[in-house]
Amino acid sequence: MNQNPEEEFANLLEKSEKEPGGYLQEIAKNVHASPDKYFPLLVSALDNNPVTMTPVLNELFSGHLNKLVSKLVFPLLNDTNLQNRFIWASNFLSENYSDGAAKHLINALSDTKKNIVLAAVKALAALRDADSIRALKDFFINSTDEVQLSASIRYLLPISDRISPEFIQNFDRYPVNRQIWIMKFLSESKVSEAFQIYVKSLREEPLILGIFAVAGLGNIGEERCVEILANVLSHKEWFLRKRAADALGMCHFPSSVPHLVNALTDSSIQIRTSAVESLSKIGNLNLDCLIDGLKNGDHNQKVGLIKAFGQIKSSKLVEPLINILSNRSTLFFSIDALGDIGDQRAVKHLMPFLKDEEWFNRLNALEALGKIRPPDIIETAKKCLEDPNDMVRNSAQRIIQQKN
């Protein structure tokens, strides 16, 4: 049966989907000969199967059909109801054909559909011309759609150097509800020029802008941020103290460590947990401070430091942990940390706890030895098969099986 030209073209498109790179010359020949007839069929295939047709269209219009881009692709940006077409066209134009695309994309920034707006933001950010940058600044300053604002930040970060200076310069002119979004963007941009904005915000609007200011200081991560963040650790609001403990873990300086050790005395477990996590990241910068805290700190400090020791895994921390094994109130954590560090020096000090009166100490000691893997671990585990507690016996069996 003879096929009409439209059916033959549809078959070509179907073949091109199955064989990437194939039949493109024939498809392009048809579109060149009669664009009004065949281009609608081409974008209709995109509507039905965007995943497979996107690379086909990309290759066509970056090669064979390049001279028809302004005539055929630009108009796709004028109808935002056909989302697959708009998203393909915006991505293609931003990567392959910048001249004249911006004015079509800028109009889409006022659309109500999230996918359209974000596609326009992404494309304009990739274009980086003056008109695109201006439009993106205006969008971020004026948009009232918080979902779109939040999602747009990741596309704006690569052009932070083009938009942050104006945001910083005009920060005090924006209303507070807009300052929140500006500061969130500046924070994620990690621009050190925003330092004074963060300091001022913590002083004047800590409950509204404080969490973004603290995050910004942490992302800057410079030594001048340390004392500012340390002061926040004494704020009455626990969520600010927690953010400050998190942020100090991003400031890689020995001076950050004592403040985090002090934070282990906080009344809130959330802050103590954040302090442990941060110490796990940067505690190696000031091990002497950690060791001193283990000797002289209160119970919460000792527990927090021992937990951090197990994550830092420095050989310098083995002896302090061995020394504190005599403290029954922190014993569980000390045994665990020694196992995590994995230093053979701990073995002879852990062995006596295999006969401890508390089953969980016996279990923990055996698990720690299992991590350290001394040469006689199998013999040690076999002896524990006679332990009166089934969890200890199960652990011993698992160690033996793993070794085998």
C-alpha positions, -999 to 999 in steps of 0.1 A, spaced: 0 0 0 13 34 -10 18 59 19 11 96 17 40 119 24 29 126 60 28 89 67 62 84 52 76 113 73 61 98 104 78 65 97 111 83 93 107 99 127 99 65 142 130 50 127 151 79 139 139 73 175 151 37 173 183 45 156 198 77 170 216 96 143 200 77 115 176 92 88 184 127 99 193 139 65 161 126 50 140 142 78 159 175 73 153 174 35 116 171 40 115 200 65 136 222 43 113 215 13 81 221 32 85 234 68 48 243 72 39 207 65 66 188 82 77 208 112 43 204 130 47 167 126 82 169 141 71 188 172 40 166 175 64 136 178 82 156 205 49 161 224 42 123 223 77 111 232 100 139 245 127 116 259 136 100 226 127 129 203 148 155 222 182 143 210 168 139 175 156 176 174 188 187 190 209 171 163 187 183 135 187 220 145 223 221 155 232 207 121 210 202 90 183 227 101 205 253 117 194 280 93 157 275 102 161 280 140 148 315 141 119 307 118 108 274 134 122 272 170 117 308 183 79 307 178 77 276 201 86 300 230 54 320 224 30 292 234 36 281 270 6 258 270 26 233 249 51 227 277 73 200 260 79 222 230 87 252 252 111 233 274 129 217 245 132 250 226 144 269 257 171 243 265 182 241 229 184 278 223 204 284 255 230 258 245 232 263 208 217 295 195 218 326 217 211 355 193 176 368 197 164 341 221 164 362 253 134 384 245 112 353 239 124 337 271 120 368 293 82 369 286 79 334 300 92 345 335 57 359 342 40 326 334 20 308 361 33 273 352 64 263 373 79 241 346 78 270 321 92 296 345 121 273 356 129 264 320 131 301 311 152 309 342 176 280 333 179 291 297 184 328 305 211 320 331 229 300 304 227 329 279 243 353 303 238 383 281 229 417 297 192 415 290 190 380 305 208 390 336 186 421 341 155 400 337 166 374 362 174 400 388 140 415 383 124 381 386 141 372 418 134 406 434 97 407 424 84 372 421 58 362 448 59 325 440 80 309 467 81 276 450 96 291 419 120 313 438 133 283 458 137 261 427 153 289 406 183 294 430 202 264 416 201 279 381 211 313 393 241 302 414 264 299 383 258 336 375 261 347 411 290 369 402 267 389 379 238 394 402 251 392 438 268 427 437 235 444 431 217 424 457 243 433 483 244 469 474 206 473 476 200 449 504 187 475 529 162 488 504 144 455 501 115 446 524 122 420 550 103 393 532 125 398 501 156 401 522 150 365 533 152 353 497 181 375 488 200 362 518 192 326 510 206 331 476 237 349 489 243 322 514 242 294 489 264 315 466 291 316 492 300 352 485 323 366 512 312 401 502 279 395 521 297 391 554 286 425 568 250 418 558 251 386 579 266 403 609 240 431 607 211 407 603 222 387 633 223 419 653 190 434 641 168 406 629 180 374 643 147 356 645 137 365 609 171 365 591 193 347 615 192 312 601 202 325 567 229 347 581 244 318 601 243 295 570 260 323 550 288 327 575 293 289 575 294 289 537 320 317 537 340 296 561 366 323 569 382 327 603 365 361 608 332 341 609 342 320 638 337 345 666 304 357 651 291 321 651 305 314 685 284 343 699 252 328 683 259 296 704 247 315 734 214 327 718 182 319 736 166 302 705 178 266 702 174 266 664 199 294 660 223 277 683 220 245 663 226 263 630 257 280 645 271 246 656 265 233 621 281 263 605 312 262 628 319 227 613 323 245 580 349 269 594 381 248 591 402 266 617 416 254 651 398 283 667 364 268 659 371 236 680 369 251 715 335 267 708 322 234 697 335 216 727 317 242 749 285 236 728 286 200 741 273 214 774 242 229 758 209 219 775 195 208 741 204 174 726 199 189 691 228 213 697 250 187 713 244 164 683 253 191 659 284 199 678 295 162 677 289 162 639 310 193 634 338 181 657 339 149 636 346 171 606 372 196 620 382 182 654 415 169 639 426 206 636 429 209 674 433 175 689 449 189 721 417 208 728 396 176 724 419 156 747 418 184 773 380 184 771 379 147 776 400 150 808 382 180 823 348 183 808 314 173 822 295 141 814 279 155 782 312 168 770 329 135 776 302 115 758 301 140 728 339 140 725 342 102 726 316 100 698 336 125 678 368 106 685 354 75 668 347 95 636 380 115 636 399 82 638 433 98 648 459 75 664 466 103 688 432 97 704 437 61 712 455 66 745 430 91 759 402 66 751 421 38 768 426 59 799 389 67 802 378 30 800 378 31 838 348 55 837 317 33 837 294 62 828 311 66 794 323 30 789 298 21 762 309 50 740 346 45 747 346 9 737 326 18 705 351 46 696 381 24 700 365 -1 677 358 26 651 394 39 652 407 3 648 441 7 664 457 -26 676 469 -9 708 433 -11 721 430 -49 719 445 -58 753 425 -31 770 392 -43 754 397 -80 762 388 -78 799 354 -64 790 345 -97 773 338 -109 809 321 -78 821 290 -82 843 269 -61 818 260 -81 787 260 -49 765 295 -41 775 306 -77 765 287 -73 732 302 -39 725 338 -51 733 334 -81 710 320 -59 682 349 -35 687 374 -63 685 356 -75 654 363 -41 638 400 -40 649 405 -76 637 435 -88 658 452 -120 646 434 -142 672 399 -128 666 385 -161 657 397 -178 688 384 -149 709 350 -151 691 348 -189 696 352 -184 734 322 -160 733 300 -187 718 295 -198 754 283 -164 766 250 -166 785 235 -137 764 222 -147 729 231 -113 713 268 -118 723 267 -154 709 251 -142 677 278 -115 673 305 -141 679 290 -164 652 288 -135 627 325 -126 633 335 -162 627 314 -165 595 328 -132 582 364 -144 588 357 -177 571 
